[in-house]
Amino acid sequence: ACNLKKGSFYYYFKGKEEIMMEALQMALNFFREKVFVIAQQNELTAPERLEKMLKKHSRIVSEKKLGCLFGKMSLEIGHE
C-alpha cells in the first residue's frame, strides 16, 4: 500500500520477530484504548460490557476489513 520494498523494513528492524513484536504492541495499545476500556464502564452490567466489547471488536475487524491480526500472525508463525 505504501510502495515500500521488503528490504526497507530491515533498515528499521533487525528481523521478522522484531517487526511482529512491534505490530503486536501497536495492536495491544489500540485495543486497550478502543475496546478494553469498555470493561471499566461500571454503569453497565458485566454482560452488557462484554457484549459492547464484542460488538466493538467485530466492527474493527469487519468494517475496516482488517481481519484478526492475532489469527493472521498465528498462521504466519507456524508450529514450532
VMD Tcl script that draws the C-alpha trace (Angstrom):
set ca {
  {0.00 0.00 0.00}
  {2.87 2.38 0.71}
  {5.12 1.12 -2.11}
  {7.97 0.09 0.17}
  {10.16 -2.82 -0.75}
  {10.53 -5.64 1.81}
  {14.20 -4.84 2.36}
  {13.29 -1.35 3.56}
  {11.81 -2.80 6.74}
  {15.13 -4.26 7.75}
  {16.67 -0.81 7.85}
  {14.43 -0.13 10.85}
  {14.01 -3.65 12.27}
  {16.54 -6.39 12.96}
  {14.27 -9.13 11.68}
  {10.77 -10.55 11.33}
  {10.45 -11.20 15.05}
  {11.07 -7.54 15.87}
  {8.52 -6.45 13.25}
  {5.97 -8.84 14.71}
  {6.62 -7.68 18.28}
  {6.11 -4.05 17.22}
  {2.89 -4.92 15.39}
  {1.60 -6.81 18.43}
  {2.47 -3.91 20.74}
  {0.65 -1.48 18.47}
  {-2.39 -3.79 18.35}
  {-2.39 -4.18 22.13}
  {-2.25 -0.41 22.62}
  {-5.06 0.09 20.12}
  {-7.27 -2.50 21.82}
  {-6.51 -1.05 25.26}
  {-7.67 2.38 24.08}
  {-10.66 1.32 21.96}
  {-12.00 -1.99 23.31}
  {-10.67 -2.89 26.75}
  {-11.69 0.46 28.28}
  {-15.28 -0.69 27.93}
  {-14.62 -3.23 30.70}
  {-14.22 -0.28 33.10}
  {-17.65 1.19 32.35}
  {-19.16 0.30 35.71}
  {-22.53 1.85 34.86}
  {-23.08 -1.21 32.63}
  {-23.61 -4.75 33.82}
  {-20.90 -7.32 33.12}
  {-22.91 -8.95 30.29}
  {-23.57 -5.51 28.75}
  {-19.87 -4.64 28.88}
  {-18.92 -7.97 27.29}
  {-21.50 -7.54 24.53}
  {-20.33 -3.97 23.87}
  {-16.69 -5.09 23.72}
  {-17.51 -7.92 21.30}
  {-19.51 -5.59 19.05}
  {-16.68 -3.04 19.04}
  {-14.13 -5.74 18.17}
  {-16.38 -7.09 15.43}
  {-16.75 -3.63 13.87}
  {-13.00 -3.09 13.95}
  {-12.14 -6.32 12.14}
  {-15.07 -6.38 9.70}
  {-15.77 -2.76 8.73}
  {-12.13 -1.91 8.22}
  {-11.61 -5.30 6.53}
  {-8.54 -5.88 8.68}
  {-9.38 -9.36 9.82}
  {-7.96 -10.71 13.03}
  {-4.33 -9.64 13.43}
  {-3.69 -12.25 16.11}
  {-5.16 -15.03 13.97}
  {-3.15 -13.95 10.94}
  {0.05 -13.83 12.97}
  {-0.53 -17.26 14.45}
  {-0.80 -18.64 10.90}
  {2.44 -16.91 9.90}
  {4.35 -18.15 12.92}
  {3.68 -21.82 12.26}
  {4.05 -24.56 14.81}
  {7.39 -24.96 16.50}
}
mol new
graphics top color blue
foreach p $ca { graphics top sphere $p radius 0.5 }
foreach p [lrange $ca 0 end-1] q [lrange $ca 1 end] { graphics top cylinder $p $q radius 0.2 }
display resetview
